[in-house]
Amino acid sequence: MKLHFKYGTMNSSKTSNLLMMSYNLKQQNKNILLMKPSIDNRFSTDEINSRVVDSQQVDLLITPEMYDFDSIIDTSNIEFILIDEAQFLSSRNVEGLRDLTYKINVICYGLKTDYLTRLFEGSKRLLELADSIEEIKNVCYNCNKKAIINSKYLLNKETRMFNVVKEGENSIDIGAENKYRSLCWFCWNEN
């Protein structure tokens, strides 16, 4: 059994991939659990939502202190655990999920870095512990190069131009395309 980390920039279809994987596993009569961090309330607190694929109910909301998942869930019949928004996991969460891989495959989907180009805590620990790391590629919003930056932007009301935010607190600021765009290094660096 393995711990997998599948990462990509904003709008790279990470959640759609997770929901399609869930659908495929269920079609094969596999027993799965869907999880996400409790902080993810962007579209719903108890569902995994995608703009492309139908949403699915979450089996467990993960709080930062959770570690001993065997004492929280009955894993006796579970074959796969799929986790959305894995960047919001705590290091302790990731270590607990790592322990589950003695008997269950765990597949985590999330961002690698924040808008300041710094690793999220959960992503950092996943990069350190995952057996398998896979990038879900995306194209820059402004050009055709590979997107690697989750840029945060604000609309300048005077110029009607979008300004990329490169400074600020390293705090979680949940949003979608209303706040973030995937950019290549060059487009991000020029702003």
C-alpha positions as CSV (number, residue, x, y, z in Angstrom):
1,M,0.0,0.0,0.0
2,K,1.2,3.5,-0.7
3,L,0.8,7.2,0.2
4,H,0.3,9.2,-3.0
5,F,0.5,12.9,-3.5
6,K,-1.0,14.4,-6.7
7,Y,-0.4,18.1,-6.8
8,G,-1.1,20.9,-9.3
9,T,-1.8,24.6,-9.5
10,M,-5.3,26.2,-9.2
11,N,-7.7,25.0,-11.9
12,S,-5.6,22.0,-12.9
13,S,-8.5,19.6,-12.3
14,K,-7.2,18.1,-9.1
15,T,-10.7,17.7,-7.5
16,S,-12.2,16.5,-10.8
17,N,-9.5,13.8,-10.9
18,L,-10.3,12.8,-7.3
19,L,-14.0,12.5,-8.0
20,M,-13.4,10.6,-11.2
21,M,-11.1,8.2,-9.3
22,S,-13.8,7.8,-6.7
23,Y,-16.4,7.0,-9.4
24,N,-14.1,4.5,-11.1
25,L,-13.2,2.7,-7.8
26,K,-16.9,2.5,-6.8
27,Q,-17.6,1.0,-10.3
28,Q,-15.1,-1.7,-9.5
29,N,-16.9,-2.4,-6.1
30,K,-13.9,-1.0,-4.1
31,N,-14.6,0.3,-0.7
32,I,-13.4,3.9,-0.4
33,L,-13.5,6.8,2.1
34,L,-13.5,10.5,1.0
35,M,-11.9,13.0,3.3
36,K,-11.0,16.6,3.3
37,P,-9.6,19.1,5.9
38,S,-12.3,20.8,8.0
39,I,-10.9,24.2,7.0
40,D,-12.0,23.7,3.4
41,N,-15.4,25.5,3.3
42,R,-15.0,27.2,-0.1
43,F,-18.1,25.5,-1.7
44,S,-19.4,23.2,1.0
45,T,-18.4,22.0,4.4
46,D,-19.3,18.4,3.9
47,E,-18.9,17.7,0.2
48,I,-16.1,17.6,-2.3
49,N,-17.1,19.9,-5.1
50,S,-15.8,20.4,-8.6
51,R,-17.0,22.7,-11.3
52,V,-16.9,19.8,-13.8
53,V,-17.9,16.6,-12.0
54,D,-20.9,16.0,-9.6
55,S,-20.0,16.6,-6.0
56,Q,-19.7,13.7,-3.5
57,Q,-20.4,13.6,0.3
58,V,-17.3,13.6,2.5
59,D,-17.0,10.6,4.9
60,L,-14.6,12.4,7.3
61,L,-13.6,16.0,7.9
62,I,-10.1,16.1,9.1
63,T,-9.2,18.5,12.0
64,P,-5.5,19.5,12.5
65,E,-5.0,17.4,15.6
66,M,-6.2,14.1,14.1
67,Y,-3.5,11.5,14.0
68,D,-4.7,8.0,15.0
69,F,-7.1,7.5,12.2
70,D,-7.5,3.8,13.1
71,S,-9.3,4.9,16.3
72,I,-11.6,7.4,14.4
73,I,-12.7,5.2,11.4
74,D,-13.3,1.6,10.8
75,T,-10.7,0.7,8.3
76,S,-11.3,-3.0,8.2
77,N,-13.0,-3.0,4.8
78,I,-11.5,0.2,3.3
79,E,-9.3,-0.2,0.3
80,F,-8.7,3.4,-0.7
81,I,-8.8,6.8,1.0
82,L,-9.0,9.8,-1.2
83,I,-8.3,13.2,0.3
84,D,-9.0,16.6,-1.3
85,E,-7.3,19.9,-0.5
86,A,-4.4,18.0,1.1
87,Q,-2.3,21.2,1.4
88,F,-4.4,22.1,4.4
89,L,-3.5,19.0,6.3
90,S,-1.2,19.4,9.3
91,S,2.1,17.5,9.5
92,R,0.5,15.3,12.2
93,N,-2.4,14.5,9.9
94,V,0.0,13.4,7.1
95,E,2.0,11.2,9.6
96,G,-1.2,9.5,10.7
97,L,-2.3,8.9,7.1
98,R,1.2,7.5,6.4
99,D,0.6,4.9,9.2
100,L,-2.7,3.9,7.4
101,T,-0.7,2.8,4.4
102,Y,0.3,-0.5,6.2
103,K,-3.1,-1.7,5.0
104,I,-4.8,1.0,2.8
105,N,-3.8,3.1,-0.2
106,V,-4.1,6.8,0.6
107,I,-4.3,9.3,-2.3
108,C,-4.0,13.0,-1.5
109,Y,-4.8,15.8,-4.0
110,G,-3.7,19.4,-3.4
111,L,-1.7,22.5,-4.1
112,K,2.1,22.4,-3.5
113,T,2.7,26.1,-2.8
114,D,0.8,29.1,-1.7
115,Y,0.6,32.5,-3.4
116,L,3.9,33.5,-1.9
117,T,5.5,30.4,-3.6
118,R,6.0,28.8,-0.2
119,L,5.2,25.1,0.6
120,F,2.0,24.5,2.5
121,E,2.5,22.5,5.7
122,G,0.6,19.5,4.5
123,S,2.2,19.6,1.1
124,K,5.7,19.8,2.6
125,R,5.1,16.8,4.7
126,L,3.5,14.9,1.8
127,L,6.6,15.6,-0.3
128,E,8.8,14.2,2.5
129,L,6.7,11.1,3.1
130,A,4.8,10.1,0.0
131,D,5.8,6.9,-1.9
132,S,4.5,8.5,-5.2
133,I,4.4,12.1,-6.2
134,E,2.7,13.2,-9.4
135,E,2.2,16.6,-10.9
136,I,-1.2,17.4,-12.5
137,K,0.0,19.9,-15.1
138,N,-1.7,23.1,-16.1
139,V,-1.1,26.0,-18.5
140,C,-0.4,29.6,-17.5
141,Y,-3.4,31.9,-17.5
142,N,-1.5,34.6,-19.5
143,C,0.6,32.5,-21.9
144,N,1.1,28.9,-23.0
145,K,3.9,28.0,-20.7
146,K,3.6,25.5,-17.8
147,A,1.8,27.0,-14.8
148,I,3.7,26.5,-11.5
149,I,2.6,29.5,-9.4
150,N,-0.8,29.9,-7.6
151,S,-0.9,33.7,-8.0
152,K,-3.2,35.8,-5.9
153,Y,-4.4,39.0,-7.5
154,L,-6.4,42.1,-6.7
155,L,-8.3,44.3,-9.1
156,N,-7.0,47.9,-9.3
157,K,-10.2,49.9,-9.6
158,E,-8.4,52.9,-11.1
159,T,-6.6,51.1,-13.9
160,R,-9.0,48.1,-14.2
161,M,-5.9,45.9,-14.2
162,F,-5.2,42.9,-12.0
163,N,-2.2,43.3,-9.7
164,V,-0.4,40.1,-8.5
165,V,0.0,40.0,-4.7
166,K,3.5,39.0,-3.8
167,E,3.6,40.1,-0.1
168,G,1.5,39.5,2.9
169,E,0.9,37.1,5.6
170,N,1.4,33.4,5.1
171,S,-2.1,32.7,6.3
172,I,-4.7,30.6,4.5
173,D,-7.0,32.6,2.2
174,I,-9.5,30.3,0.6
175,G,-10.7,31.2,-2.8
176,A,-11.0,30.2,-6.4
177,E,-10.7,32.0,-9.7
178,N,-12.2,35.1,-8.0
179,K,-8.8,35.5,-6.2
180,Y,-6.3,33.2,-7.8
181,R,-4.8,32.4,-11.2
182,S,-2.2,29.8,-12.3
183,L,0.8,31.5,-13.8
184,C,4.2,30.4,-15.2
185,W,7.2,31.8,-13.4
186,F,7.9,34.4,-16.1
187,C,4.3,35.9,-16.0
188,W,4.3,35.9,-12.2
189,N,7.8,37.4,-12.0
190,E,6.9,40.2,-14.5
191,N,4.0,41.5,-12.4
